[in-house]
Structure formats: C-alpha cells, structure tokens
Amino acid sequence: MKTTYLGTDQFAARVLRRLADSPHRPVLVVTPPDSRRGRGRRLAPPAAAETARELGLQLHQTSDGNSPESIEAIRAAKPEAIVVCAFGQLIKEPLLSESTMLNVHPSLLPRWRGAAPIERALMAGDAVTGVAIMRLTAGLDSGPVAMLEEVPISPEDDYGSLSAKLAAVGGELLVRALDDLEAGRLEFTEQDDAKATYAEKISGEERHLHPSRSADELERTVRALTPHVGAYLELEGGGRLVVSEARAVQDGPPEGAIETRGDQLVLGTSDGGLALDVVQPPGRKPMSAADFLRGYDPPSKAV
C-alpha cells in the first residue's frame, strides 16, 4: 500500500530502510530541516533525510509537519497510510483524521510513553523492552496498540546497541502491521492508562555522573546516554571528562575520589566504585583508561 513516512533520527532511518525494501515503499518521506551540529557547527541532514536521498525517495523537509505546505505535500502523495517514527514533532488535525496513522514506538506501551523510551528503560534497569505499533492519536503515545514485540536488554547494551536491535524489530513489525492493514485484519487494543510510565526528555543535569549516586545507577546512566548524548564527570578545579564505558565495582575509594589502579581509573561512589573503562577528554575521541593515563595527568576528584 502507498505510504508516507515521517521520521528524523538514526532509529527512524533504520526503520525507513526496511520499509523501503517492502511492498509498502514510501512515496514521500517527511523530516525536519538540516541543522547545525558538531564542533564545526556545519549543516547536516537528519539521518532519515540522508537515508531517503540514498534510497531515491521523494523528500519534504519542514520545521512544522502541520503547516499548510506540509499538509499539501502529504495530501499530494495520496498515502493510504502514514507512518510516524521518532519524528519529534506533534502531529495534529487535520492530518490525524485524514489517513490511518501508525506510530513505531520503541517501548512496551503503556510503559515509557514519551521522548526518551530507550534511555529510560536502560536507566531504570529494565530487563526487557520492545517495540509497539500503535495508532497515532492526539495524546502522548496513548493510542490503541496493534502489535507488541519484546526485546531483552543485555547487561552490555548501551543506547547504540539497544536502539539498533529495536529498530530491526520495529522495521519487521511495521511491515507486518501494514500487510495486515492492507488485508483488513489489523486490530487494535486500548492501552491501560493506569499502567503508563513516562519517558521524559533527558535533562542536562542527568548527564552529570555525580558521585553521590550509586555505582549501579551511574553505570546505567553511562549506558543509556552512549554514544548519542554523553554522560560526564565534573572534575574538581574545573573541566569535564565524558565517560563512554563504565562498570560498577564493589571496592571504591572515598565518595568523589578518583583513584588510579594500574591502568584503571575508579571513581568513588555512594556505595562502592565505578571503573571508568572508556573516557573522552575535551576535544578528543573516546579512549581506554590505559591510553588516557599514558597521555594525561590522572584526575583526583569529581564533584
């Protein structure tokens, strides 16, 4: 069936690639405009826009998917279904009523509705998460669900690895949902709002690996924010050190102290220690603790 696809980030790009390889290949892809990113502040397209161009799909970029120009572009594509995946813009009427709108959401709804479901599942220590295919409504991820599939979270998963797993599942689940929709057999079940939890956007303060927090909590935060956001230590005397891989350990130095143990760095936490396995000094790429210690004076305290 003819589809239009609304998406933005790398997760959406992976799902788009699977959709384009199906009988439901999009006739139009809608993404936000290019934006300035990175140290050089160069204009770069969203991942979904880059993928759409690579696949030769018609592309419409807009800062407002509800604008008259965007609505006209979507209407001109004459989709039989509209797919929304990590789009980042709230869709309103009249689009909500003009076509069947399916949303690919990376959580087991009603758990983790909202902006950061993958990060929140990792930060909470969930053993399992998954993907939901739901009908998009005016509420925040509160529409009825057609399909759910669980994905286990391994102790080694960070945002990058878990997001890739969920996108692979999401792409397959979406194609199956569209097959069923085309055949007239796709059924929806209302969510239990009483069981809903909310995945708020990650705040700047949550990135701070404050030593007063537990080692397990800090480890989960590092995993949840790597590689796309980044968790960091605030060092005594100024400066930051991004932490890309870390492990909770039982025996740590005093809270806030950073101890060198051979080629390892260990941060003292409220209940033990956090081994800082991969760190990133300002302006440099991530490196092992051993490589860091060969080129930098070891920090002594985090605040």
C-alpha positions in Angstrom: 0.0 0.0 0.0 1.1 3.6 -0.6 2.7 5.1 2.5 4.1 8.4 3.6 6.9 8.2 6.3 7.6 10.9 9.0 10.9 10.4 10.9 14.1 12.0 12.0 16.9 10.2 13.8 19.0 7.1 13.2 16.3 4.8 14.7 13.8 6.2 12.2 16.4 5.9 9.4 16.9 2.2 10.1 13.1 1.5 10.1 12.7 3.5 6.9 15.3 1.4 5.2 13.3 -1.8 6.0 10.0 -0.2 4.9 11.5 0.9 1.6 12.5 -2.7 0.9 8.9 -3.8 1.3 5.7 -3.6 -0.8 4.8 -0.5 1.2 7.8 1.6 0.0 7.0 5.2 0.9 6.1 7.6 -1.8 7.1 10.5 0.4 9.4 11.0 3.4 9.0 14.0 5.7 11.8 15.1 8.1 12.9 18.2 9.9 15.3 20.6 8.0 19.0 20.2 8.1 20.6 21.6 11.3 24.0 22.7 12.6 25.7 20.0 14.6 29.2 19.1 15.9 32.2 21.2 16.8 32.3 22.8 13.4 28.5 23.7 13.5 28.1 22.5 9.9 24.7 22.0 8.4 23.9 18.3 8.3 20.7 16.5 7.4 18.7 14.3 9.8 19.6 10.7 9.4 16.2 9.9 7.9 16.6 12.6 5.3 20.0 11.2 4.4 18.6 7.7 4.0 15.7 8.9 1.9 18.0 10.6 -0.5 20.2 7.5 -0.7 17.2 5.4 -1.5 15.8 7.8 -4.1 12.7 8.6 -2.1 10.8 11.9 -2.5 11.7 14.1 0.5 9.9 17.0 2.1 11.8 18.8 4.9 9.9 21.1 7.3 10.1 22.5 10.8 6.3 22.1 11.1 4.6 18.9 9.9 1.2 20.6 10.4 2.0 23.6 8.2 -0.2 24.2 5.1 2.8 23.4 2.9 3.4 20.1 4.7 -0.2 19.1 4.7 -0.4 19.8 0.9 2.8 17.8 0.3 1.4 14.8 2.2 -2.0 15.1 0.5 -0.4 15.2 -2.9 1.3 11.9 -2.2 -2.1 10.3 -1.6 -1.0 7.9 1.0 -3.2 5.0 2.1 -1.3 5.0 5.4 1.0 7.4 7.2 3.9 6.0 9.3 5.4 8.1 12.1 8.7 7.0 13.7 10.8 9.1 16.1 9.6 12.3 14.2 9.9 14.7 17.2 7.0 16.9 16.1 3.5 16.6 17.4 1.0 15.7 14.7 -2.3 17.5 14.9 -5.6 17.7 13.0 -6.5 17.5 10.1 -3.7 15.0 9.4 -4.8 12.8 12.3 -8.2 12.2 10.7 -7.2 12.1 7.0 -5.4 8.8 6.9 -4.6 5.8 9.1 -1.5 6.8 11.0 0.7 4.2 12.6 3.4 5.0 15.1 6.5 2.9 15.6 7.4 3.4 19.3 10.4 1.7 21.0 8.9 0.5 24.2 6.3 -1.9 25.6 3.4 0.6 25.8 2.0 1.8 28.1 5.4 1.6 29.7 7.7 4.5 28.7 5.5 6.8 26.7 7.3 9.9 25.6 10.5 11.3 24.2 13.3 9.0 25.6 11.9 5.5 26.0 15.2 3.7 25.1 17.2 5.8 27.5 14.7 5.5 30.3 14.5 1.7 30.0 18.2 1.4 30.4 18.4 3.9 33.2 15.7 2.1 35.1 17.5 -1.2 34.8 14.6 -2.9 32.9 15.3 -6.5 31.9 13.2 -6.2 28.8 11.8 -3.6 26.5 10.4 -3.8 23.0 8.5 -2.1 20.1 4.9 -1.2 19.8 2.9 -0.4 16.6 0.1 1.9 17.6 -2.5 4.2 16.1 -1.4 7.8 16.4 -3.8 9.9 18.4 -3.7 13.4 19.9 -2.5 12.0 23.2 1.2 11.4 24.1 1.7 7.8 22.8 -1.6 6.9 24.3 -3.3 5.5 21.2 -4.5 1.9 20.8 -1.8 -0.7 20.1 -1.9 -3.2 17.3 1.3 -5.1 17.8 3.9 -5.5 20.6 7.2 -7.5 20.5 9.6 -7.9 23.4 13.4 -7.4 23.2 15.6 -8.5 26.1 18.1 -5.9 27.4 21.6 -7.4 27.9 23.9 -6.2 30.6 26.3 -5.0 27.9 23.7 -3.0 25.9 24.1 0.8 25.6 21.8 3.1 23.7 23.6 2.4 20.5 23.3 -1.3 20.5 19.8 -1.5 22.0 18.5 1.1 19.6 19.8 -0.9 16.6 18.1 -4.1 18.0 14.8 -2.2 18.5 14.9 -0.6 15.0 15.4 -4.0 13.4 12.4 -5.4 15.3 10.4 -2.3 14.6 11.0 -2.4 10.8 9.8 -6.0 10.6 6.8 -5.4 12.9 5.8 -2.3 10.8 5.8 -4.3 7.6 3.7 -7.0 9.2 1.3 -4.4 10.5 0.9 -2.8 7.1 0.4 -6.2 5.5 -2.4 -6.8 8.0 -3.8 -3.3 7.5 -4.0 -3.8 3.7 -5.7 -7.1 4.2 -8.2 -5.6 6.6 -7.2 -7.7 9.6 -5.2 -5.2 11.7 -6.8 -5.0 15.1 -6.1 -2.5 17.9 -6.4 -2.8 21.7 -6.7 0.2 24.0 -3.9 0.9 26.4 -4.3 0.6 30.2 -3.6 4.2 31.2 -3.2 3.2 34.9 0.0 1.3 33.9 1.5 4.2 32.0 5.0 5.5 32.8 6.6 8.5 31.1 10.0 8.8 29.4 10.8 12.4 29.9 13.5 14.1 27.8 17.0 13.7 29.2 17.9 16.8 31.2 21.4 18.3 31.3 21.8 17.6 35.0 21.0 13.9 34.4 24.2 13.7 32.3 26.2 14.6 35.3 27.7 11.5 37.0 27.5 12.8 40.5 29.5 10.6 42.9 26.7 10.8 45.5 24.7 8.4 43.3 25.1 4.6 43.5 27.6 2.9 41.2 24.8 0.8 39.5 22.8 3.9 38.8 25.9 5.7 37.3 26.7 2.6 35.2 23.2 2.5 33.8 23.3 6.3 33.1 26.5 5.8 31.0 25.0 3.0 29.0 21.7 5.0 28.4 23.5 8.1 27.1 26.2 6.5 25.0 27.0 7.3 22.3 24.5 10.0 21.3 24.2 12.3 24.4 27.1 11.6 26.6 27.5 11.3 30.4 30.3 13.2 32.1 32.2 13.8 35.3 32.6 17.3 36.6 36.2 17.5 37.9 37.4 19.4 40.9 39.0 22.6 39.8 37.0 22.7 36.5 36.8 20.6 33.4 34.7 17.7 32.3 35.5 14.1 31.4 33.0 12.3 29.2 32.6 8.6 30.2 31.6 6.2 27.4 32.0 2.8 29.2 31.9 2.1 32.9 31.4 -0.8 35.4 30.2 -0.8 38.9 32.7 -2.4 41.3 32.4 -3.2 45.0 35.5 -1.7 46.4 35.8 2.0 45.6 37.8 4.9 47.0 36.0 7.6 49.2 33.0 9.2 47.5 34.1 11.6 44.8 37.8 10.5 44.8 39.2 9.2 41.6 41.9 6.5 42.2 44.4 5.2 39.7 44.8 1.4 39.9 47.4 0.3 37.5 45.9 1.2 34.1 42.4 1.7 35.5 40.5 4.7 36.9 38.0 4.1 39.6 35.5 6.7 40.9 34.3 6.5 44.5 30.5 6.5 44.7 27.9 6.4 47.5 28.1 2.6 47.7 31.3 1.4 46.1 33.1 2.4 42.9 32.7 3.0 39.2 35.5 1.8 36.9 35.9 4.3 34.1 36.8 2.0 31.2 36.5 4.4 28.3 36.8 8.2 28.7 36.9 11.2 26.4 38.9 14.3 27.2 37.7 17.6 25.8 38.3 17.8 22.0 39.5 14.2 21.7 38.0 10.9 20.7 37.0 8.2 23.3 40.0 6.2 24.6 40.6 3.5 27.1 41.6 4.4 30.7 45.0 3.0 30.0 45.5 5.3 26.9 44.2 8.2 28.9 46.7 7.6 31.7 49.6 7.5 29.2 48.8 11.0 27.9 47.1 12.9 30.8 47.6 13.6 34.4 45.1 11.5 36.3 42.2 13.5 37.9 41.9 13.1 41.6 38.4 14.2 42.4 34.9 14.5 40.9 32.2 16.8 42.2 
